[in-house]
Amino acid sequence: MFILQALYFFLPAYVSNMIPVILGKYNIFPQPIDSNKKLKDKPILGAHKTWGGLLYGTVAGTLTFGIQRVLYTIPTFQQVSLINYATEPIMIGVLLAFGALAGDAIKSFFKRRLNKKSGDAWFPFDQIDYVIGALVFVSIYYVPEIKIIITLIIAAPLLHFTANHIAFFLGWKDVKW
C-alpha cells in the first residue's frame, strides 16, 4: 500500500515533469529560461528549458494537487493519501511541481557542463532529477518517510522509461529516453 501512497503523493511532480513534453509543440512562451546565454561557450540550461514549460508544468502540478484535495473527501482516496489534503496547504502542490522542474533544470546545467547535448541520455540523472528536486522543495512543508523516498527514487527510472517511450511513439518526443 505504501508504494501506491508514494506514487499518489508524488502525482503533482509527475504531472509537472510531463507537461512540458506534452505541450512542447503548443508552447506560447517558448523563450528559453537562460535567454540562450552561455557560460564558458556552453548553454546554461539549453533551449528546451522554457518559461512556458516552467509555467505550464507548475500550474498543472498545482492543479493536480487541487484535484487530490477534492478527491480526499472520498474514503478510498484518504486511504492512499500520505497527507491530509483537506488541511495541508496548496503550497505543497506548488513545491512538488516547481521542485520537479527545478531539479530537471539543475540537472540540465550540469549536463551542459559535461558537453552532453539536450536529448542525450544521462543515466540515472535524467530519471531522478525531478524526484530529488521535488523532494528538496517540498521538504519545506513535508518530509516523507525514508521508505517513501526510496520508493520514489527506485520507481522514477521505470516510470521515466515508460513515459518517454509512450511520448516518443505518440510523436511528442524525438528520442525514446
Secondary structure, 3 states (H helix, E strand, C coil): CHHHHHHHHCHHHHHHHHHHHHCHHHCCCCCECCCCCEECCEECCCCCCEHHHHHHHHHHHHHHHHHHHHHCCCHHHHHCCCCCCCCCCCHHHHHHHHHHHHHHHHHHHHHHHCCCCCCCCCCCHHHHHHHHHHHHHHCCCCCCCHHHHHHHHHHHHHHHHHHHHHHHHCCCCCCCC
